[in-house]
Amino acid sequence: MASPEAKNLEAISKAIDQHNANCPFPAAEVRMNPFEVERLGWETIRGLPVVPDGEIGTGRFRIVCSRDIEDDGLEIVEAVGKELETAAPVQN
């Protein structure tokens, strides 16, 4: 019989595979309840960092897409379009 930790690892691994198979952006991190992170002692799973997240209940996890990572180094600005008026030259 597999241990609870092994079952958790298997479920998370399958979720990573499913995400990567269905999304053009790879999985970037695994988020878990801080209590679970501390209890399991995992820092990474399959090369992805394990990040404590108090919004996630115990016994659950979330695979975060690299597309959804905040602070990815890109500056986000709001662009406001303005209609340009062009003038044709006057012929005399």
Rosetta blueprint (number, residue, H / E / L):
1 M L
2 A L
3 S L
4 P H
5 E H
6 A H
7 K H
8 N H
9 L H
10 E H
11 A H
12 I H
13 S H
14 K H
15 A H
16 I H
17 D H
18 Q H
19 H H
20 N H
21 A H
22 N H
23 C L
24 P L
25 F L
26 P L
27 A E
28 A E
29 E E
30 V E
31 R E
32 M E
33 N L
34 P H
35 F H
36 E H
37 V H
38 E H
39 R H
40 L H
41 G L
42 W L
43 E L
44 T E
45 I E
46 R L
47 G L
48 L E
49 P E
50 V E
51 V E
52 P E
53 D L
54 G L
55 E L
56 I L
57 G L
58 T L
59 G L
60 R L
61 F E
62 R E
63 I E
64 V E
65 C E
66 S H
67 R H
68 D H
69 I L
70 E L
71 D L
72 D L
73 G L
74 L L
75 E L
76 I L
77 V L
78 E L
79 A L
80 V L
81 G L
82 K L
83 E L
84 L L
85 E L
86 T L
87 A L
88 A L
89 P L
90 V L
91 Q L
92 N L
